[in-house]
Amino acid sequence: MSQELTRINDFVVKFANVNGSGSASANQLFARSILGMGVPISTRNIFPSNIQGLPTWYEVRVSEAGYLGRRGGVDLMVAMNPQTWDKDVASIDPGGYLLHDSTKPLPPSKFREDITVLGVPLTEIANRAFADPKQRQLFKNIIYLGVLSALLDIERGVIEDLIGKQYKGKDKLIAPNIQALDLGRAYALEHLDCPIGLRVRRADAVGDRIFVEGNDATALGCVYGGATVAAWYPITPSTSVAEAFAKHCNRLRKDKETGRNRFAIVQAEDELAAIGMVIGATWNGARAFTATSGPGISLMQEFLGLAYFAEIPAVIVDVQRGGPSTGMPTRTQQSDLLACAYASHGDTKHVLLIPEDPRECFEFAARALDLADRLQTPVFLMSDLDIGMNHWLCEPLSWDDTRTLDRGKVLTFEELEAGTPFGRYRDVDGDAIPYRVYPGTHPKRGAFFTRGTSKNADAGYSEEGSDYVANVDRLLRKFETARTLVPAPVIRQAARPTRIGAIFYGSTAPAMGEALDVLEAAGIHMDTMRVRAFPFHEDAFRFIAEHDTVFVVEQNRDAQLRTLLVNQGNIDPKRLIPVLHYDGTPITARFIAGEISHRLAASGDVARKELAS
């Protein structure tokens, strides 16, 4: 028997449930109770694509040190699903704990000798206390929450307050939930050795940080960024972006005097129609966006090419999931980078913004709307399921009330009336961005034409090769202008000089931060760069040039960021070492640290000298 794990405010609890069993509410109460004791947490919900019956997991990382990525491994497994029992028990770290429903005895072969088994007759307790079959199932989850509160030394009052807030205005639900909580707590205190080696101790490590989903923050960023139109077609995991946008608009986009809506939200018949509506709205001067995922991006290709070539602003929120085809619709990946960067046929390059957490989702959503107007082009916000559909602990969302919307180069009626020269596709300022005019601005001047065909600088139809070359070359120069406007990468220098570097992006960030600490403790020092946008800032290529060994950490099979770096920087592919994770679950710190350690140990002289020094 392994020695029991003993950790305070630093462990991983995983719940194995059946989808549709009502466990989500209890599991979230558990997570929020630890947060209520001032201890940082991160949660990951791994759920199936059906409505009911398949396995679902909910993982809670408790870390007073502030690690918010997945660590890897499980210290305490709450095993409530017989279908996944063997897999769940096998995932527990040696010395860890297994909490299960012991109403029906299991043979010794179903357990491990190196873990502590905590059996509680949950079904029996629920059946004795509650007569209604539905209540028995629902309150069984609250009973195991009570057991956990005793085992982990979580203050009962914190959970009671959370239950009161959750069911505010529904007093008849509060009492039975408290009853179920106390039933589980009383059983654990009487029959189990409480608390166990894993404990929650009140701390003050959360500060003013908020607990928010990325999709909610993205939607709020679109509101603050001036969006008044959203067109979308439901698709996991992006649907809640549109739903949250509607919620925020109903609160913030109502005319105060008349109560009328100052927004339009359209559920289109498909993704192609949705992006078409967005392009039509932005051509008319509104700020508009759509939210989708990989399959939707595939369907939008033709209209994305139109917006790029005709130079019409559009914002596309891509909450990435596992692909291709239907793929794994409720699993996370970073696998749409190439599809979005080069979306549509012909020579195209699109702007991508890549947030690391909900705070940047909020910031980058508003920034994407500005950039789309400034550059007159589609801009993609590259979120993913991990950020979008999980709650993240992050810095409060902030907004400068003096900030004005950047509408870009738009000629007014007065400027046109005064005779300002206008050619829809003329580069008059040297930044490759032409001026535009909203339809209806002037009755005689302004050129309503916006062409998706080849044209000359004045939007006249042209099949002259020279006109076409001049136009697409200008679009390439405009992409260079975009390089100066997008968010620069975030570079972190190691504590001591090193020739080893690592590049990562998006939701990989929190696991990467912990992995770096693990590697440094093992004597491996690395500089890192978090990429936040495409086109890449010059600092990205400078970072690569300054390091002999560069790892590129991604959550896809084909090393898509590495491919973009190689293509855009003319970099020798051998200089960039891929570290790839793509099983659909969020990447872990253990995986990153293990892969990099292994690669360095097996690599060439430079890396070996680095380790030796």
QUISUL-V905950 format. One record per backbone hydrogen bond with DSSP energy under -1.0 kcal/mol. NH is the residue of the N-H (numbers start at 1). CO is the residue of the C=O. Records with the same first field share a line. If there is no record, write none. Layout:
NH=CO  CO
This chain:
5=95
7=197
9=199
11=62
13=60
14=76
15=58
16=78
17=56
19=54
21=18
27=23
28=24
29=25
30=26
31=27
32=28
33=29
34=30
35=31
36=32
38=35
39=34
42=61
44=59
46=57
53=19
56=17
57=46
58=15
59=44
60=13
61=42
62=11
63=40
64=9
66=63
75=12
76=12
77=97
78=14
79=99
80=16
84=81
85=82
88=84
89=85
90=86
91=87
92=89
93=74
95=114
96=93
97=75
98=116
99=77
100=118
102=120
110=107
111=108
116=96
118=98
120=100
122=120
125=121
126=122
127=123
128=124
129=125
130=126
136=132
137=133
138=134
139=135
140=136
143=139
144=140
145=141
146=142
147=143
148=144
149=145
150=146
151=147
152=148
154=149
159=155
160=156
161=157
162=158
163=159
164=160
165=161
166=162
167=163
168=165
170=167
173=170
175=171
177=173
178=174
179=175
180=176
181=177
182=178
183=179
184=180
185=181
186=182
187=183
188=184
189=185
190=186
191=187
192=188
194=192
196=151
199=7
200=152
203=37
205=38
209=206
210=394
212=392
214=387
215=388
217=213
218=214
219=215
220=216
221=217
222=218
223=219
224=220
225=221
226=223
227=222
228=287
229=287
230=264
231=289
232=266
238=235
239=235
241=238
243=239
244=240
245=241
246=242
247=243
248=244
249=245
250=246
252=248
253=249
255=260
259=255
262=253
264=228
266=230
268=232
274=270
275=271
276=272
277=273
278=274
279=275
280=276
281=277
282=278
283=279
284=280
285=282
286=281
289=229
290=315
292=317
297=293
298=294
299=295
300=296
304=300
305=301
306=302
307=303
308=304
309=305
310=306
312=307
314=377
316=379
317=290
318=381
319=292
320=318  383
322=328  331
331=328
332=584
334=555
340=336
341=337
342=338
343=340
350=341
352=534
353=380
354=532
361=357
362=358
363=359
364=360
365=361
366=362
367=363
368=364
369=365
370=366
371=367
372=368
373=369
374=370
375=371
376=372
377=372
379=314
380=351
381=316
382=353
383=318  381
385=320
388=384
389=385
392=212
394=210
403=400
407=405
410=408
411=436
416=412
417=413
418=414
419=416
420=415
425=457
426=423
436=409
441=438
456=460
459=456
462=454
468=464
469=465
470=466
471=467
472=468
473=469
474=470
475=471
476=472
477=473
478=474
479=475
480=476
481=477
482=478
483=479
484=481
485=482
486=482
490=530
492=528
501=549
502=527
503=551
504=529
508=505
509=506
512=508
513=509
514=510
515=511
516=512
517=513
518=514
519=515
520=516
521=517
523=520
524=519
527=500
528=492
529=502
530=490
531=504
534=352
540=537
542=538
543=539
544=540
545=541
546=542
547=544
548=499
549=499
550=575
551=501
552=577
553=503
554=579
563=559
564=560
565=561
566=562
567=563
568=564
569=565
571=566
575=572
576=573
577=550
579=552
581=554
589=70
590=71
592=588
593=589
594=590
595=591
596=592
597=593
598=594
599=595
600=596
601=597
602=598
603=600
608=604
609=605
610=606
611=607
612=608
613=609
